[in-house]
Amino acid sequence: MIAIEQLVPENHLVRKVEATIDFPFIYQLVKDVYSEDRGRPSIDPVILIKMAFIQYMFGIRSMRKTIEELETNIAYRWFLGFGFYDKVPHFSTFGKNYERRFKDTDLFEQIFYRILKEASDKNLISGEHVFIDSTHVKANANKRKFEKKVVRKETRAYQSRLQDEINGDREEHGKKPFPPDKFEKEEEKEIKESTTDPESGYYVKDERTKQFAYSFHTAAEKNGFILGTIVTPGNVHDSTMLEPLLEKVVNNAGKPIAVAADAGYKTPAIAQYLIENEIRPVLPYTRPRTKEGYLRKHDYVYDEHYDCYICPEGQVLKYSTTTKEGYRQYFSDHAQCKDCPVLSQCTQSKNHQKLIQRHVWEEYLEEAEHLRHTEENKRIYARRKETIERVFADAKEKHGMRWTTLKGLKKLSMQAMLTFAAMNLKKMANWTWVSPEMA
């Protein structure tokens, strides 16, 4: 006679996970979607969620394959509380329960943050420095099957804040503020919408990488624990999601001292948001976008007192207006410019007039650029490769996140939450495990 308990190795990951967290907390989260006195007895919700954790923790590509593994894998059976002769659920069981019970709930988000809280309670998380980035997950959609559609551009999170700043700036310069309808004018763009999965977004990285995908916008801390994630279509720009993602992090893990992000997040709006909230921006160097052979913007000196630019030849570029996009415009005197010895390096304008644009939040970007040169920023930014970049690498190589078999934002959000919850749980289990021989 032999018991299933004897066949599971002492240091197997499932033993570490089982010792790390009490899964019955799930009962409290799902009590509103189950009835105690109606219908047939249902499969235990803890077993359902544990089945999903097996799939995402061990990188099994589908629930069908997970059930096949449960048939023969003794460790998985032990983890679910099954004996040698217990019949495992049908592979469609999880999908049916998702559609009928969990689809319109925040269950998976609650599970993710419960595991994160457990890690925090064990003092494994350090939220001083937060590393933010996004990665693309290939959608379950043929890139050649699409329709072209004209859609309204999304409203940016900081739009109302920027509008107030623009109108305040115009009034300071003696100009009339823009009426609200000037900002509210709907801007449209043409997109490719998949006929297979309309909620995905068409993503173009280079000539060879064109596909429908989803973006997983994610925040991690210095030990590699994931602090939060938001899933969007693959054509949503990274910079638009920093504010809502950071708000999630602050609400669930506390306010960080510094936030590190790559060049895609180096915008005036993000610099302003971080500095105004007393968070240190850790942003990288970005190459000037000026054409080769032309004077660059830093060759023109900004005089803050007189609010003007001075060109290398000493001419003053005076303030003209502030646009509804938030840029102050400074123009040179074309009469002086037409005989300038460096005109060919300055502008291609037909009327020989140089234009420099300065964002109303440019000073915040300049402060972020100044901080870039400090030793602290260099040290923090260097850790991106071993934090958020490693999180994405592990998620794709070990946990099946390179592509998805699911369709729709809700299901992709479930995948993101379960994948990152499984990764946090795995890390916490390995870090807190005490081997029986050592105990």
C-alpha positions in Angstrom: 0.0 0.0 0.0 1.2 3.5 -0.8 -0.4 6.9 -0.3 -0.3 9.7 -2.9 1.3 11.9 -0.2 4.4 9.7 -0.3 4.9 10.1 -4.1 5.1 13.9 -4.2 8.8 15.0 -3.7 9.3 17.1 -0.5 10.7 20.1 -2.4 8.2 20.1 -5.3 6.8 23.5 -6.1 3.2 22.5 -5.3 4.2 21.6 -1.8 5.9 25.1 -1.4 2.8 26.8 -2.8 0.4 24.9 -0.6 2.5 25.8 2.5 2.6 29.5 1.5 -1.0 30.5 1.2 -4.4 29.2 2.5 -6.5 28.9 -0.7 -9.9 28.8 1.2 -9.8 32.6 1.1 -11.4 32.1 -2.4 -14.7 31.0 -0.8 -15.3 34.5 0.6 -14.5 36.0 -2.8 -17.0 33.9 -4.8 -19.9 33.6 -2.2 -22.1 36.0 -4.2 -22.0 33.9 -7.4 -22.8 30.5 -5.7 -26.0 29.4 -4.1 -26.1 27.1 -1.1 -29.7 25.8 -1.6 -30.4 25.8 -5.3 -29.2 23.7 -8.2 -26.9 20.7 -8.4 -23.8 20.5 -6.3 -21.0 22.4 -8.2 -17.3 21.7 -8.4 -15.4 23.3 -5.5 -14.4 26.8 -6.5 -11.0 26.4 -4.8 -10.3 23.4 -7.1 -11.4 25.5 -10.1 -8.9 28.3 -9.3 -6.2 25.8 -8.4 -6.6 24.2 -11.8 -6.1 27.6 -13.4 -3.0 28.2 -11.2 -1.5 24.8 -12.4 -2.0 25.9 -16.0 -0.4 29.4 -15.5 2.3 28.4 -13.0 3.7 25.6 -15.1 3.1 27.3 -18.5 0.7 24.7 -19.8 -0.8 26.0 -23.1 -4.5 25.3 -22.5 -7.0 24.0 -20.0 -7.6 21.0 -22.2 -3.9 20.1 -21.9 -3.9 20.9 -18.1 -6.7 18.3 -17.6 -4.6 15.8 -19.6 -1.7 16.5 -17.2 -4.0 16.0 -14.2 -4.8 12.5 -15.4 -1.2 11.3 -14.9 0.7 13.9 -12.8 0.7 12.8 -9.1 1.9 16.1 -7.8 -0.9 18.0 -9.5 -3.5 15.5 -8.1 -2.1 16.0 -4.6 -2.3 19.8 -5.0 -6.0 19.6 -5.9 -6.8 17.1 -3.2 -7.5 14.2 -5.6 -6.8 10.6 -4.9 -5.6 7.9 -7.3 -9.1 7.0 -8.4 -10.8 10.4 -8.3 -12.1 11.5 -11.6 -10.7 14.9 -12.8 -13.1 17.5 -14.2 -13.8 17.9 -17.9 -11.7 20.5 -19.6 -14.7 22.7 -20.4 -15.6 23.0 -16.7 -13.5 26.1 -16.0 -14.7 27.8 -19.2 -18.3 27.2 -18.4 -17.9 28.5 -14.8 -16.1 31.5 -16.2 -18.9 32.4 -18.6 -21.7 31.8 -16.0 -20.1 33.1 -12.8 -16.8 34.9 -13.1 -17.0 36.8 -16.4 -18.4 40.1 -15.1 -16.6 40.0 -11.7 -13.2 41.2 -10.5 -12.4 37.8 -9.0 -9.1 37.4 -10.6 -8.0 40.9 -9.7 -9.0 40.2 -6.1 -7.0 37.0 -6.1 -3.9 38.8 -7.6 -4.0 41.5 -4.9 -4.7 39.0 -2.1 -1.5 37.1 -3.0 0.4 40.5 -3.3 -0.8 41.4 0.2 0.5 38.0 1.5 3.9 38.8 0.0 3.8 42.3 1.5 2.8 40.9 5.0 5.9 38.7 4.8 8.1 41.8 4.1 9.1 40.5 0.7 8.0 43.6 -1.2 9.9 46.9 -1.4 7.7 49.5 -3.1 10.2 52.4 -3.0 11.2 52.0 -6.6 8.6 51.0 -9.2 9.5 49.8 -12.7 6.9 50.3 -15.4 6.8 48.9 -19.0 4.5 47.0 -21.4 4.8 43.9 -23.5 2.8 42.7 -26.5 1.0 39.4 -26.4 0.1 38.0 -29.8 -3.7 37.8 -30.2 -5.5 34.7 -31.4 -6.3 36.4 -34.7 -5.2 36.2 -38.3 -3.4 39.4 -39.2 -4.8 39.2 -42.8 -8.4 39.2 -41.7 -9.4 42.8 -40.9 -11.6 45.7 -41.7 -10.5 49.3 -41.9 -12.6 51.6 -39.6 -12.6 55.2 -38.7 -12.8 55.6 -34.9 -12.7 58.5 -32.4 -9.3 59.0 -30.7 -9.2 58.1 -27.1 -9.3 60.9 -24.5 -6.0 61.1 -22.6 -6.0 60.7 -18.8 -4.5 64.2 -18.4 -6.6 66.0 -20.9 -8.6 68.1 -18.5 -5.5 69.0 -16.5 -3.8 70.1 -19.7 -6.7 72.2 -20.9 -6.6 74.2 -17.6 -2.9 74.7 -18.0 -3.2 75.8 -21.7 -6.0 78.4 -20.9 -4.0 79.6 -17.9 -0.9 80.1 -20.0 -2.9 81.9 -22.7 -4.4 84.3 -20.2 -0.9 85.0 -18.7 0.2 86.1 -22.2 -2.9 88.3 -22.7 -4.7 86.0 -25.0 -8.3 84.7 -24.8 -8.7 81.1 -23.4 -10.0 78.5 -25.7 -13.7 77.7 -25.3 -14.5 74.1 -24.2 -15.8 73.1 -27.6 -12.4 73.9 -29.1 -10.9 71.0 -27.1 -13.9 68.7 -27.4 -13.8 68.6 -31.2 -13.7 64.9 -31.9 -10.5 63.7 -33.6 -10.7 60.6 -35.7 -8.2 58.0 -36.9 -8.3 55.0 -39.3 -7.5 51.7 -37.7 -7.4 48.0 -38.8 -10.0 46.0 -36.8 -9.6 42.3 -36.7 -12.7 40.3 -37.8 -11.5 37.4 -35.6 -10.9 39.3 -32.4 -12.2 42.9 -32.7 -10.9 43.9 -29.2 -7.3 43.3 -30.1 -5.2 46.1 -31.7 -3.0 46.1 -34.8 0.6 46.4 -33.8 3.5 47.4 -36.0 7.0 47.1 -34.6 9.0 46.9 -37.9 8.6 45.5 -41.4 8.6 41.9 -40.2 6.5 42.4 -37.0 2.9 43.3 -37.9 0.2 41.5 -36.0 -2.9 41.8 -33.9 -1.9 41.9 -30.2 -2.7 43.0 -26.7 -0.5 45.1 -24.5 0.1 44.1 -20.9 1.0 47.4 -19.1 2.8 46.2 -15.9 4.5 47.6 -12.8 7.1 45.7 -10.8 9.2 46.4 -7.7 13.0 45.9 -7.2 12.6 42.2 -6.1 10.6 41.3 -9.2 7.2 41.1 -7.6 4.5 42.4 -9.9 2.5 45.2 -8.4 -0.3 45.7 -11.0 -1.2 45.3 -14.6 -3.7 46.8 -17.1 -4.5 45.1 -20.4 -5.3 47.1 -23.5 -5.4 46.6 -27.3 -1.9 46.4 -28.8 -2.2 49.8 -30.6 -2.6 51.8 -27.3 0.5 53.8 -26.6 2.5 53.0 -23.4 2.6 56.6 -22.2 -1.3 56.9 -22.0 -1.5 54.1 -19.4 1.2 55.2 -16.9 -1.2 57.3 -14.8 -4.0 54.7 -14.3 -1.5 52.0 -13.7 0.4 54.0 -11.1 -2.8 54.9 -9.4 -3.5 51.1 -9.0 0.0 50.7 -7.5 -0.5 53.5 -5.1 -3.9 52.2 -4.0 -2.6 48.7 -3.4 1.1 48.9 -2.6 1.6 52.5 -1.5 3.2 55.5 -3.0 6.7 54.9 -4.5 9.7 57.2 -4.2 10.8 56.8 -7.8 9.3 55.4 -11.0 11.6 54.1 -13.8 10.3 53.7 -17.3 11.8 53.6 -20.8 11.9 56.2 -23.5 8.3 55.6 -24.6 7.2 57.2 -21.3 9.4 60.3 -21.6 6.7 62.9 -22.3 6.0 66.3 -20.7 2.6 65.0 -19.2 4.3 62.1 -17.4 7.2 64.2 -16.1 4.6 66.7 -14.8 2.4 64.0 -13.2 5.3 62.4 -11.4 7.0 65.6 -10.1 3.8 67.2 -9.0 3.0 64.0 -7.0 6.5 64.1 -5.5 7.7 61.0 -7.3 11.1 61.0 -8.8 11.1 60.4 -12.6 13.8 57.9 -13.7 13.8 58.3 -17.5 16.5 57.6 -20.1 18.4 59.6 -22.7 16.5 60.1 -25.9 18.2 61.1 -29.2 17.2 64.5 -30.7 14.8 64.1 -33.6 16.3 67.0 -35.6 17.5 66.1 -39.1 21.2 65.6 -39.6 23.0 68.8 -40.4 20.5 71.2 -38.7 20.8 73.1 -35.5 19.2 71.3 -32.6 16.7 72.7 -30.1 19.3 72.9 -27.3 21.4 75.2 -29.5 18.7 77.8 -29.0 18.8 79.3 -25.4 15.5 79.7 -23.6 15.3 82.9 -21.4 12.8 82.1 -18.7 12.6 85.7 -17.5 11.8 87.3 -20.8 10.0 84.1 -22.1 11.8 84.0 -25.4 14.5 81.9 -27.3 17.8 83.3 -28.4 19.4 81.7 -31.5 23.1 81.1 -32.0 23.4 84.3 -34.0 21.9 86.4 -31.2 18.4 86.9 -32.6 15.4 86.8 -30.2 12.5 84.5 -31.1 9.4 86.0 -29.5 6.4 84.3 -28.1 3.5 84.1 -30.5 0.7 81.9 -29.2 -0.1 78.7 -27.2 -1.8 76.0 -29.3 -4.7 73.7 -28.2 -2.1 70.9 -28.1 -0.3 72.7 -25.3 2.7 74.1 -27.2 3.9 77.7 -27.0 5.2 78.9 -30.4 8.2 81.2 -30.7 8.9 82.9 -34.1 12.0 84.6 -35.4 12.0 87.9 -37.5 12.2 86.7 -41.1 13.6 90.0 -42.2 16.7 89.3 -40.1 16.8 85.6 -40.9 17.0 85.9 -44.7 20.6 87.2 -44.6 21.7 84.9 -41.7 24.9 82.9 -42.5 23.5 79.8 -40.8 20.1 80.0 -42.3 20.5 76.7 -44.2 21.3 74.9 -40.9 18.4 76.6 -39.1 15.2 76.3 -41.2 13.7 75.1 -44.5 10.9 77.6 -44.2 10.1 79.4 -47.5 9.6 82.7 -45.7 13.0 82.3 -43.8 11.2 82.2 -40.4 12.3 79.8 -37.6 9.7 78.3 -35.3 10.4 76.7 -32.0 7.7 75.0 -29.9 7.9 74.6 -26.1 5.4 72.6 -24.2 3.6 74.3 -21.3 5.1 71.4 -19.1 8.5 71.5 -20.7 10.2 72.6 -17.4 9.2 69.3 -15.9 10.8 67.4 -18.7 13.9 69.5 -18.3 14.0 68.6 -14.6 13.6 64.9 -15.5 16.5 65.3 -17.9 18.6 67.0 -15.1 17.9 64.1 -12.7 19.0 61.6 -15.4 22.6 62.7 -14.8 22.5 61.9 -11.1 24.1 58.7 -9.7 20.8 57.7 -8.1 18.9 57.7 -11.3 21.6 55.8 -13.1 21.6 53.2 -10.4 17.8 52.8 -10.4 17.4 52.8 -14.2 20.1 50.1 -14.5 17.8 47.7 -12.5 15.1 47.7 -15.2 16.8 44.7 -16.9 16.6 42.6 -13.7 13.1 43.6 -12.7 10.4 44.4 -15.2 12.3 43.1 -18.2 13.0 39.8 -16.4 9.3 39.6 -15.4 8.3 39.8 -19.1 11.0 37.3 -20.1 10.0 34.8 -17.5 6.3 35.3 -18.3 6.8 34.5 -21.9 9.4 31.7 -21.6 8.0 29.9 -18.6 4.4 30.8 -18.2 2.9 30.8 -21.7 2.5 34.6 -22.2 4.1 34.9 -25.6 0.7 34.4 -27.3 -2.9 33.7 -26.2 -5.6 31.3 -27.2 -8.2 33.5 -25.6 -10.2 36.4 -27.2 -11.5 39.6 -25.8 -10.2 42.1 -23.2 -12.0 40.5 -20.3 -10.4 37.1 -20.9 -7.0 38.6 -21.6 -7.3 40.5 -18.3 -8.0 37.2 -16.6 -4.9 35.7 -18.2 -2.7 38.6 -17.1 -4.0 38.5 -13.5 -3.6 34.7 -13.2 -0.2 34.7 -14.9 1.2 37.4 -12.7 -0.5 36.1 -9.6 1.1 32.7 -10.3 4.5 34.3 -10.7 4.2 36.2 -7.5 3.0 33.1 -5.7 5.8 31.0 -7.1 8.4 33.6 -6.0 6.9 33.9 -2.6 6.7 30.1 -2.2 10.4 29.7 -3.1 11.6 32.5 -0.9 9.7 31.4 2.2 10.0 27.6 1.9 11.7 25.8 4.7 12.7 22.3 3.7 11.6 19.5 6.1 15.3 18.5 6.5 16.1 22.1 7.6 13.1 22.6 9.9 
